Structure formats: C-alpha cells, structure tokens
Amino acid sequence: MRCLIIDDEPLAQEVLETLIRLNSQLTLVGKCANALEAYQALQQYDNIDLLFLDIQMPQLTGIDFLKSLKSPPMIIFTTAYPQYAAESYELNAIDYLLKPIALARFNAAVQKAQAQLDARQALLDAPLSYNIAASVAPPVSEDFIFVKADKKLVKITFDDILFVEGLKDYVIIRTTQGRVITLQTMKSLEEKLPSDRFRRIHRSYIVAMQRIDAIDSSMVEIAKQIIPIGKNYRDEILEIVGKNRI
C-alpha cells in the first residue's frame, strides 16, 4: 500500500516512517507537515492508498482536512488526543492510533487497511453480471447462511460470527475461524441475521450480542477487538444490556 504521512511534528514523522519501513505491506510516498502540503501531495502522487493523519495541526485539523476531501484514501488517525475517536469512526477511518504508537498496534491497524484494500480489489474482480442483491443466498436453516466469497458460496454458522464490519458495498464477516469478505451491503446482510442474536451498534458494525465481553457507553469489546457504538444506536444497545445486568 502506498502511504503518506501528514503530521506537523518532525519527531512524530520520524517514528511513523520507522514503523512504516518495518512493515512490508507499506511503501512510504511522502511526508507532509500540514493540510496544504497534503493537498499538494495528493495531486502530485498517483494512487495513494492510505494516509497516516494527525488531528491537531496548524491552519486545518486532520478531521476538517478529511471532511474536505471528495474521495479520500483510507485513513488511519495518529494522535495524542483520545477525545476525537468517536468522530473519527463516524468518518469511516480505518483505525485510531494514540501516540506513542506501539509496533504491534500499528501493524494491526495496517492489517485492517489491507483487508479493506483486498475487499475493494475483490469487488473490481467480480463479474460485471454479478447481482449485489444475490450475493447472500437465502438461508437454508435458521442456524447459518451462505455468502458468496472467492467465487464460491461459503457457509457461515451464526454461532461462529463475532461481528460484521461494513466497508461501503461489501462487508467483512469476522468469525471465530477468521474473516470472510463478501460483496454486500450492511442493510441487506442485517436483514438475513436474526435480530434476537445480532444488533447494529454503528453504521459500520453489527455485533453478535452473545459475543460481547465488555461494554460501556461508547464501545463494546469482542475477542479483544474494540468496536465503537454509534450515538444513534447507543440508547437501544444499553437498554438491551441493562435487562441482563445484575
């Protein structure tokens, strides 16, 4: 993945550059100290896949910069300020890394970006005659569904699903065995999942309620993964959890 660093702190740029060079999935294209330089870089360089974007910068914040882009690359925020995390996920950021950034945490965020890039490529490789509405076959029982992935129908048992992550016109279904990427909208998949077992907690996430390990007002934890709760879903989810609270 071709990536660009946008950060006004030289030391932070150096740290990110080191982390990028340690990851074989990344190629560093350039470094920018502010949004103006970033605009110029995006015009100069072709096919930027990923931005490592700071938030607190002079002239224009990273969040405002992202909002100004019509077709932004994938975004991983890198910041010392935790209070913008919820808003970043509303803007479909891949991840939100707090400084100082550990190598393992950095690599996990990059892996998320790679998964999204792979899903985009799968979408491009799909036959033109492929019908999005038919990407999930009708369930043959109440315990599992079949989804189309890698040019075949893959069986997914409801008990194995941890959560579902939406990426525009395709989704990543995270299971106990790994992940399945399928051309599908969140809405159509949500209709296939039993509502007593699965709940939408964010415009980009559906979770298996029985898989939730911990929860607070802004996030749930499933299999050590932190998943944000969207403000439009918060009251409903907390009400459901409250019924099982002791």
Secondary structure, DSSP 4 states (H G I P E B T S, - for coil): -EEEEE-S-HHHHHHHHHHHHT-TT-EEEEEESSHHHHHHHHHHSS---EEEE-SS-SSS-HHHHHHH-SS--EEEEEES-GGGHHHHHHTT-SEEEESSPPHHHHHHHHHHHHHHHHHHHHHHHS-TT--GGGSEEEEEETTEEEEEETTEEEEEEGGGEEEEEEETTEEEEEETTEEEEEE--HHHHHHHS-TTTEEEEETTEEEEGGG--EE-SSEEEETTEEEEPPTTTHHHHHHHHHTT--
